[in-house]
Amino acid sequence: MANQTIGLTQQLYDYLLSVSVREPEILTQLRQETAKHPMAEMQIAPEQGQFMGLLVQLIGAKKTLDIGVFTGYSSLVVALALPADGKVVACDVSEEYTAIARRYWQQAGVAEKIELHIAPALETLEQLLAAGEEETFDFAFIDADKSNYENYYELALQLVRPKGLIAIDNVLWSGRVADRHVQDNRTNKIRGLNQKLHQDQRVTISMVPIADGLTLAMKN
């Protein structure tokens, strides 16, 4: 995991931030608070958040999924990019982590756009499908437990509309996916999904080396 783009020198990374990122103060405050958290490495990078916000606007998204909320940066950056009638369906299992998220959503004035489900994300996604919400989402962001990445992808693929976009985080996994000596379960799950996506003709893909690696999959 990485909360800044891997593979850049600190000097070059600082330059990238200085000439690229236009982070609203509320997002900066959330990122700074999260930096003190024991699991701070789970925070997405600001340049990645800004990129996702741009993508959401480019595709004209109104209804999105956030699979894995943590302290709420990804939900907040997307909610800020959505129109007034936009909606984020956010999935997480932690009341503790998402309490921080709720506070910032409220402060940013976007709490009404975000529908938080505290439950295993697979259950929430299956419930959405059972409720007839297949192909009604414009955008989905997957950044939760790696053991279920493929399951999240398959469900998200059913939920997003044709030409809708799925963004999958941590696909470079701090470089561990390229090291064949690393054979732990999470690394192998990401490797497996990366290989699957490369061959999956249901989507058009691009793996972008931003933050810890972000694969974009547009549903055909």
Secondary structure, 3 states (H helix, E strand, C coil): CCCCCCCCCHHHHHHHHHHHCCCCHHHHHHHHHHCCCCCHHHCCCHHHHHHHHHHHHHCCCCEEEEECCCCCHHHHHHHHHCCCCCEEEEEECCHHHHHHHHHHHHHHCCHHHEEEEECCHHHHHHHHHHCCCCCCEEEEEECCCHHHHHHHHHHHHHHEEEEEEEEEECCCHHHHHHCCCCCCHHHHHHHHHHHHHHHCCCEEEEEECCCCCEEEEEEC
